[in-house]
Amino acid sequence: MKTVLEITELTKVFGGLEAVKDVNISVKEREIHALIGPNGAGKTTTLSMINGTLTPTTGTIVFRGEDITGMAPHKVAQKGMGRTFQNIKQ
């Protein structure tokens, strides 16, 4: 199967805090992956870097063979990758 998302050494630093450090993920067509961990583990920060909301401090994000690292969210969406948010109804 073809790799559709390749993340290499993804890191995000806020001031002196390393929120995400050296994340490597490879996703092939038809695979399902999940990010799990406690609050503050960097899950949302990682997803925000993948979709372009945050720019990584270091590392690369390649989607369908194209480097999208630091690309604006609307451009990432135009490439075919979207993001949805949890909708909690009370």
N, C-alpha and C positions, 0 to 999 in steps of 0.2 A: 504494500500500500504506500501511497505517496504521502510525504510529510507536508502538512499544511501550515503548521506553526512550529517554529524553532526559536526557543528563547535561550540565550547563552550569557552566563555570568551577569544576570540582571541585578543591579544594585541601586538603591535609592537612599541618599543621605539627606537628612534635614538638620542643618547645623552640625552638631557633633553626634547626632543620633543616626545609627544605621537601621532604618526601618525595614529594609529588605537587603539581603546580602547574598550575592553569588547564586541566584536562582537559575537553574537549568531545567527546561521542560521541552519535550518533543512530542507533538501530537500528530498522529497520522489520520488520514481520512477514516471516517466512521468510528473513531475512538471517542470515548467520553472520559474526561478527566475531572477531578474535583480538587479544590484547595480547601484543606481543613486545618483547623488549629484554634487555639484560644484567642480571646480578644487581644489585640495588640500584636499579633503574630506577623502582620504584614500582608494579609490576604487582599484586602481592599486596595492597598497601595500597589500590589502586584497587578491586579486587574486594571487599575487606573493607568499604569504604565503601558499595559498591553493595548488598551483602547485609545491611548493618546491624551488622556486627561492630565497625566503627569509625565514629565520627561525624565527618563532614567538618568542617574548620575553616571553610571557606566553600564555596559552590556549592550546586547543587540536583540532585536525582535524581527524575525523574518516571517512574513505571512505569504504563502503561496509563491515562494521564491523571491519576494521583494522585501528589501529592508524597510520597515515601517517605523523604526526607532525614532521617537520624538515627533512623529507625524501628527498633525492636528486630528482631533476626534472625528470631525466630519469627513476628512480624507480617508481615515481608517474605515469608516462606515461605507464610503463609496467603493472601497476595495472589497467589501463583502463581509466585514466583521462588525457585529453589533453587540450591544450590551443592554441588559435589562436590569431593573432594580426590584428588590423585594417590595411588595405592596402589602403592608400589614393592615388588615381591617379589624376594627374592634367593635 
